[in-house]
Amino acid sequence: MKILIGIILTLLLAGGLGWWLSRLRSRARHLLTTPDTLAQYRNLHTGAADPGSGIEWTDCPCCASPTLDTRSAYPVCQVCDWEHGLSASAGVLQQARRNFQAYGTVDAPEELDQWSGTLPGESEIAARRAVVAASEEAREGEIDLGTAWAMISEYLPVLHAERESRIQGAQDQARGP
């Protein structure tokens, strides 16, 4: 009986040690990986790079911010509202970029629908432009990726809340009084 208990404890200890070593190897791999882009930095430092996370951030083709989750069923950029997966010609992308510069979103006022609601307000546009500026500064090497990500991550909750508020307002308006 004592031998059986000893064997079971040994197996449990060996299994736990194996699991712990595999986690340590995974973390060491992340620490030894040097990201080249903000999207890679975001993936490594937010856990998105872990297998099974279901998230993989990439740079948006419109605003170039690391805010497009390509594994999402309906990926929309958190900064400019670009819908990934659209059949976008170079002309469509250029128009989206012009709209973003002019209105703070890829949609021109006449293109807004019930899902995107109204145009972003001043505070949302300021947050969007701050994210784009931090992304550009990181790409140009003016600030390091960690500093840029710290700046960007401060604005993402603001952008999410503002967008949700606009969508809710549009839905409320569509339902009527």
MODELLER restraints for C-alpha pairs under 7 A, 6 or more apart:
rsr = mdl.restraints
at = mdl.atoms
rsr.add(forms.Gaussian(group=physical.xy_distance, feature=features.Distance(at['CA:30:A'], at['CA:44:A']), mean=6.46, stdev=0.5))
rsr.add(forms.Gaussian(group=physical.xy_distance, feature=features.Distance(at['CA:35:A'], at['CA:41:A']), mean=5.28, stdev=0.5))
rsr.add(forms.Gaussian(group=physical.xy_distance, feature=features.Distance(at['CA:38:A'], at['CA:66:A']), mean=5.91, stdev=0.5))
rsr.add(forms.Gaussian(group=physical.xy_distance, feature=features.Distance(at['CA:38:A'], at['CA:145:A']), mean=5.95, stdev=0.5))
rsr.add(forms.Gaussian(group=physical.xy_distance, feature=features.Distance(at['CA:38:A'], at['CA:149:A']), mean=6.97, stdev=0.5))
rsr.add(forms.Gaussian(group=physical.xy_distance, feature=features.Distance(at['CA:39:A'], at['CA:57:A']), mean=5.52, stdev=0.5))
rsr.add(forms.Gaussian(group=physical.xy_distance, feature=features.Distance(at['CA:39:A'], at['CA:58:A']), mean=4.97, stdev=0.5))
rsr.add(forms.Gaussian(group=physical.xy_distance, feature=features.Distance(at['CA:39:A'], at['CA:59:A']), mean=5.98, stdev=0.5))
rsr.add(forms.Gaussian(group=physical.xy_distance, feature=features.Distance(at['CA:39:A'], at['CA:66:A']), mean=4.63, stdev=0.5))
rsr.add(forms.Gaussian(group=physical.xy_distance, feature=features.Distance(at['CA:41:A'], at['CA:145:A']), mean=6.83, stdev=0.5))
rsr.add(forms.Gaussian(group=physical.xy_distance, feature=features.Distance(at['CA:43:A'], at['CA:49:A']), mean=4.83, stdev=0.5))
rsr.add(forms.Gaussian(group=physical.xy_distance, feature=features.Distance(at['CA:43:A'], at['CA:56:A']), mean=6.44, stdev=0.5))
rsr.add(forms.Gaussian(group=physical.xy_distance, feature=features.Distance(at['CA:43:A'], at['CA:57:A']), mean=6.15, stdev=0.5))
rsr.add(forms.Gaussian(group=physical.xy_distance, feature=features.Distance(at['CA:48:A'], at['CA:55:A']), mean=5.27, stdev=0.5))
rsr.add(forms.Gaussian(group=physical.xy_distance, feature=features.Distance(at['CA:48:A'], at['CA:56:A']), mean=5.86, stdev=0.5))
rsr.add(forms.Gaussian(group=physical.xy_distance, feature=features.Distance(at['CA:49:A'], at['CA:56:A']), mean=6.92, stdev=0.5))
rsr.add(forms.Gaussian(group=physical.xy_distance, feature=features.Distance(at['CA:54:A'], at['CA:71:A']), mean=6.35, stdev=0.5))
rsr.add(forms.Gaussian(group=physical.xy_distance, feature=features.Distance(at['CA:55:A'], at['CA:69:A']), mean=6.10, stdev=0.5))
rsr.add(forms.Gaussian(group=physical.xy_distance, feature=features.Distance(at['CA:55:A'], at['CA:71:A']), mean=5.60, stdev=0.5))
rsr.add(forms.Gaussian(group=physical.xy_distance, feature=features.Distance(at['CA:56:A'], at['CA:69:A']), mean=5.38, stdev=0.5))
rsr.add(forms.Gaussian(group=physical.xy_distance, feature=features.Distance(at['CA:56:A'], at['CA:70:A']), mean=5.82, stdev=0.5))
rsr.add(forms.Gaussian(group=physical.xy_distance, feature=features.Distance(at['CA:56:A'], at['CA:71:A']), mean=5.90, stdev=0.5))
rsr.add(forms.Gaussian(group=physical.xy_distance, feature=features.Distance(at['CA:57:A'], at['CA:66:A']), mean=6.19, stdev=0.5))
rsr.add(forms.Gaussian(group=physical.xy_distance, feature=features.Distance(at['CA:57:A'], at['CA:67:A']), mean=6.19, stdev=0.5))
rsr.add(forms.Gaussian(group=physical.xy_distance, feature=features.Distance(at['CA:57:A'], at['CA:68:A']), mean=5.41, stdev=0.5))
rsr.add(forms.Gaussian(group=physical.xy_distance, feature=features.Distance(at['CA:57:A'], at['CA:69:A']), mean=4.55, stdev=0.5))
rsr.add(forms.Gaussian(group=physical.xy_distance, feature=features.Distance(at['CA:57:A'], at['CA:70:A']), mean=6.28, stdev=0.5))
rsr.add(forms.Gaussian(group=physical.xy_distance, feature=features.Distance(at['CA:58:A'], at['CA:66:A']), mean=5.22, stdev=0.5))
rsr.add(forms.Gaussian(group=physical.xy_distance, feature=features.Distance(at['CA:58:A'], at['CA:67:A']), mean=6.45, stdev=0.5))
rsr.add(forms.Gaussian(group=physical.xy_distance, feature=features.Distance(at['CA:58:A'], at['CA:68:A']), mean=5.35, stdev=0.5))
rsr.add(forms.Gaussian(group=physical.xy_distance, feature=features.Distance(at['CA:58:A'], at['CA:69:A']), mean=6.43, stdev=0.5))
rsr.add(forms.Gaussian(group=physical.xy_distance, feature=features.Distance(at['CA:58:A'], at['CA:70:A']), mean=6.78, stdev=0.5))
rsr.add(forms.Gaussian(group=physical.xy_distance, feature=features.Distance(at['CA:59:A'], at['CA:65:A']), mean=5.12, stdev=0.5))
rsr.add(forms.Gaussian(group=physical.xy_distance, feature=features.Distance(at['CA:59:A'], at['CA:66:A']), mean=4.13, stdev=0.5))
rsr.add(forms.Gaussian(group=physical.xy_distance, feature=features.Distance(at['CA:59:A'], at['CA:67:A']), mean=6.17, stdev=0.5))
rsr.add(forms.Gaussian(group=physical.xy_distance, feature=features.Distance(at['CA:59:A'], at['CA:68:A']), mean=6.14, stdev=0.5))
rsr.add(forms.Gaussian(group=physical.xy_distance, feature=features.Distance(at['CA:60:A'], at['CA:66:A']), mean=6.27, stdev=0.5))
rsr.add(forms.Gaussian(group=physical.xy_distance, feature=features.Distance(at['CA:60:A'], at['CA:67:A']), mean=6.35, stdev=0.5))
rsr.add(forms.Gaussian(group=physical.xy_distance, feature=features.Distance(at['CA:60:A'], at['CA:68:A']), mean=5.60, stdev=0.5))
rsr.add(forms.Gaussian(group=physical.xy_distance, feature=features.Distance(at['CA:60:A'], at['CA:77:A']), mean=6.46, stdev=0.5))
rsr.add(forms.Gaussian(group=physical.xy_distance, feature=features.Distance(at['CA:62:A'], at['CA:82:A']), mean=6.64, stdev=0.5))
rsr.add(forms.Gaussian(group=physical.xy_distance, feature=features.Distance(at['CA:62:A'], at['CA:93:A']), mean=6.41, stdev=0.5))
rsr.add(forms.Gaussian(group=physical.xy_distance, feature=features.Distance(at['CA:62:A'], at['CA:96:A']), mean=6.78, stdev=0.5))
rsr.add(forms.Gaussian(group=physical.xy_distance, feature=features.Distance(at['CA:62:A'], at['CA:97:A']), mean=5.70, stdev=0.5))
rsr.add(forms.Gaussian(group=physical.xy_distance, feature=features.Distance(at['CA:63:A'], at['CA:80:A']), mean=6.42, stdev=0.5))
rsr.add(forms.Gaussian(group=physical.xy_distance, feature=features.Distance(at['CA:63:A'], at['CA:97:A']), mean=6.93, stdev=0.5))
rsr.add(forms.Gaussian(group=physical.xy_distance, feature=features.Distance(at['CA:63:A'], at['CA:132:A']), mean=6.62, stdev=0.5))
rsr.add(forms.Gaussian(group=physical.xy_distance, feature=features.Distance(at['CA:65:A'], at['CA:131:A']), mean=6.99, stdev=0.5))
rsr.add(forms.Gaussian(group=physical.xy_distance, feature=features.Distance(at['CA:65:A'], at['CA:132:A']), mean=5.89, stdev=0.5))
rsr.add(forms.Gaussian(group=physical.xy_distance, feature=features.Distance(at['CA:65:A'], at['CA:135:A']), mean=5.68, stdev=0.5))
rsr.add(forms.Gaussian(group=physical.xy_distance, feature=features.Distance(at['CA:67:A'], at['CA:77:A']), mean=5.43, stdev=0.5))
rsr.add(forms.Gaussian(group=physical.xy_distance, feature=features.Distance(at['CA:67:A'], at['CA:78:A']), mean=5.54, stdev=0.5))
rsr.add(forms.Gaussian(group=physical.xy_distance, feature=features.Distance(at['CA:67:A'], at['CA:79:A']), mean=6.85, stdev=0.5))
rsr.add(forms.Gaussian(group=physical.xy_distance, feature=features.Distance(at['CA:68:A'], at['CA:75:A']), mean=6.27, stdev=0.5))
rsr.add(forms.Gaussian(group=physical.xy_distance, feature=features.Distance(at['CA:68:A'], at['CA:76:A']), mean=6.22, stdev=0.5))
rsr.add(forms.Gaussian(group=physical.xy_distance, feature=features.Distance(at['CA:68:A'], at['CA:77:A']), mean=4.75, stdev=0.5))
rsr.add(forms.Gaussian(group=physical.xy_distance, feature=features.Distance(at['CA:68:A'], at['CA:78:A']), mean=6.85, stdev=0.5))
rsr.add(forms.Gaussian(group=physical.xy_distance, feature=features.Distance(at['CA:69:A'], at['CA:75:A']), mean=5.65, stdev=0.5))
rsr.add(forms.Gaussian(group=physical.xy_distance, feature=features.Distance(at['CA:75:A'], at['CA:83:A']), mean=6.05, stdev=0.5))
rsr.add(forms.Gaussian(group=physical.xy_distance, feature=features.Distance(at['CA:75:A'], at['CA:84:A']), mean=5.46, stdev=0.5))
rsr.add(forms.Gaussian(group=physical.xy_distance, feature=features.Distance(at['CA:76:A'], at['CA:82:A']), mean=5.50, stdev=0.5))
rsr.add(forms.Gaussian(group=physical.xy_distance, feature=features.Distance(at['CA:76:A'], at['CA:83:A']), mean=4.50, stdev=0.5))
rsr.add(forms.Gaussian(group=physical.xy_distance, feature=features.Distance(at['CA:76:A'], at['CA:84:A']), mean=5.98, stdev=0.5))
rsr.add(forms.Gaussian(group=physical.xy_distance, feature=features.Distance(at['CA:77:A'], at['CA:83:A']), mean=6.56, stdev=0.5))
rsr.add(forms.Gaussian(group=physical.xy_distance, feature=features.Distance(at['CA:79:A'], at['CA:128:A']), mean=5.36, stdev=0.5))
rsr.add(forms.Gaussian(group=physical.xy_distance, feature=features.Distance(at['CA:80:A'], at['CA:100:A']), mean=6.43, stdev=0.5))
rsr.add(forms.Gaussian(group=physical.xy_distance, feature=features.Distance(at['CA:80:A'], at['CA:104:A']), mean=6.69, stdev=0.5))
rsr.add(forms.Gaussian(group=physical.xy_distance, feature=features.Distance(at['CA:80:A'], at['CA:105:A']), mean=4.81, stdev=0.5))
rsr.add(forms.Gaussian(group=physical.xy_distance, feature=features.Distance(at['CA:80:A'], at['CA:106:A']), mean=5.86, stdev=0.5))
rsr.add(forms.Gaussian(group=physical.xy_distance, feature=features.Distance(at['CA:81:A'], at['CA:105:A']), mean=6.03, stdev=0.5))
rsr.add(forms.Gaussian(group=physical.xy_distance, feature=features.Distance(at['CA:81:A'], at['CA:106:A']), mean=6.07, stdev=0.5))
rsr.add(forms.Gaussian(group=physical.xy_distance, feature=features.Distance(at['CA:82:A'], at['CA:106:A']), mean=6.17, stdev=0.5))
rsr.add(forms.Gaussian(group=physical.xy_distance, feature=features.Distance(at['CA:96:A'], at['CA:106:A']), mean=4.49, stdev=0.5))
rsr.add(forms.Gaussian(group=physical.xy_distance, feature=features.Distance(at['CA:96:A'], at['CA:107:A']), mean=6.86, stdev=0.5))
rsr.add(forms.Gaussian(group=physical.xy_distance, feature=features.Distance(at['CA:97:A'], at['CA:106:A']), mean=6.49, stdev=0.5))
rsr.add(forms.Gaussian(group=physical.xy_distance, feature=features.Distance(at['CA:99:A'], at['CA:105:A']), mean=6.19, stdev=0.5))
rsr.add(forms.Gaussian(group=physical.xy_distance, feature=features.Distance(at['CA:99:A'], at['CA:106:A']), mean=5.07, stdev=0.5))
rsr.add(forms.Gaussian(group=physical.xy_distance, feature=features.Distance(at['CA:99:A'], at['CA:107:A']), mean=6.16, stdev=0.5))
rsr.add(forms.Gaussian(group=physical.xy_distance, feature=features.Distance(at['CA:99:A'], at['CA:108:A']), mean=5.78, stdev=0.5))
rsr.add(forms.Gaussian(group=physical.xy_distance, feature=features.Distance(at['CA:100:A'], at['CA:106:A']), mean=4.79, stdev=0.5))
rsr.add(forms.Gaussian(group=physical.xy_distance, feature=features.Distance(at['CA:104:A'], at['CA:120:A']), mean=6.58, stdev=0.5))
rsr.add(forms.Gaussian(group=physical.xy_distance, feature=features.Distance(at['CA:104:A'], at['CA:125:A']), mean=5.33, stdev=0.5))
rsr.add(forms.Gaussian(group=physical.xy_distance, feature=features.Distance(at['CA:109:A'], at['CA:119:A']), mean=6.76, stdev=0.5))
rsr.add(forms.Gaussian(group=physical.xy_distance, feature=features.Distance(at['CA:112:A'], at['CA:118:A']), mean=6.77, stdev=0.5))
rsr.add(forms.Gaussian(group=physical.xy_distance, feature=features.Distance(at['CA:114:A'], at['CA:170:A']), mean=5.49, stdev=0.5))
rsr.add(forms.Gaussian(group=physical.xy_distance, feature=features.Distance(at['CA:114:A'], at['CA:171:A']), mean=6.32, stdev=0.5))
rsr.add(forms.Gaussian(group=physical.xy_distance, feature=features.Distance(at['CA:115:A'], at['CA:167:A']), mean=5.69, stdev=0.5))
rsr.add(forms.Gaussian(group=physical.xy_distance, feature=features.Distance(at['CA:116:A'], at['CA:167:A']), mean=5.77, stdev=0.5))
rsr.add(forms.Gaussian(group=physical.xy_distance, feature=features.Distance(at['CA:117:A'], at['CA:166:A']), mean=5.43, stdev=0.5))
rsr.add(forms.Gaussian(group=physical.xy_distance, feature=features.Distance(at['CA:117:A'], at['CA:167:A']), mean=5.19, stdev=0.5))
rsr.add(forms.Gaussian(group=physical.xy_distance, feature=features.Distance(at['CA:117:A'], at['CA:169:A']), mean=6.99, stdev=0.5))
rsr.add(forms.Gaussian(group=physical.xy_distance, feature=features.Distance(at['CA:117:A'], at['CA:170:A']), mean=4.70, stdev=0.5))
rsr.add(forms.Gaussian(group=physical.xy_distance, feature=features.Distance(at['CA:118:A'], at['CA:166:A']), mean=6.27, stdev=0.5))
rsr.add(forms.Gaussian(group=physical.xy_distance, feature=features.Distance(at['CA:124:A'], at['CA:159:A']), mean=6.09, stdev=0.5))
rsr.add(forms.Gaussian(group=physical.xy_distance, feature=features.Distance(at['CA:124:A'], at['CA:162:A']), mean=6.42, stdev=0.5))
rsr.add(forms.Gaussian(group=physical.xy_distance, feature=features.Distance(at['CA:127:A'], at['CA:155:A']), mean=5.84, stdev=0.5))
rsr.add(forms.Gaussian(group=physical.xy_distance, feature=features.Distance(at['CA:127:A'], at['CA:159:A']), mean=6.85, stdev=0.5))
rsr.add(forms.Gaussian(group=physical.xy_distance, feature=features.Distance(at['CA:131:A'], at['CA:152:A']), mean=5.14, stdev=0.5))
rsr.add(forms.Gaussian(group=physical.xy_distance, feature=features.Distance(at['CA:131:A'], at['CA:155:A']), mean=6.99, stdev=0.5))
rsr.add(forms.Gaussian(group=physical.xy_distance, feature=features.Distance(at['CA:134:A'], at['CA:148:A']), mean=5.29, stdev=0.5))
rsr.add(forms.Gaussian(group=physical.xy_distance, feature=features.Distance(at['CA:134:A'], at['CA:151:A']), mean=6.84, stdev=0.5))
rsr.add(forms.Gaussian(group=physical.xy_distance, feature=features.Distance(at['CA:134:A'], at['CA:152:A']), mean=6.74, stdev=0.5))
rsr.add(forms.Gaussian(group=physical.xy_distance, feature=features.Distance(at['CA:135:A'], at['CA:148:A']), mean=6.51, stdev=0.5))
rsr.add(forms.Gaussian(group=physical.xy_distance, feature=features.Distance(at['CA:137:A'], at['CA:143:A']), mean=5.82, stdev=0.5))
rsr.add(forms.Gaussian(group=physical.xy_distance, feature=features.Distance(at['CA:138:A'], at['CA:144:A']), mean=5.80, stdev=0.5))
rsr.add(forms.Gaussian(group=physical.xy_distance, feature=features.Distance(at['CA:138:A'], at['CA:145:A']), mean=5.79, stdev=0.5))
rsr.add(forms.Gaussian(group=physical.xy_distance, feature=features.Distance(at['CA:138:A'], at['CA:148:A']), mean=6.06, stdev=0.5))
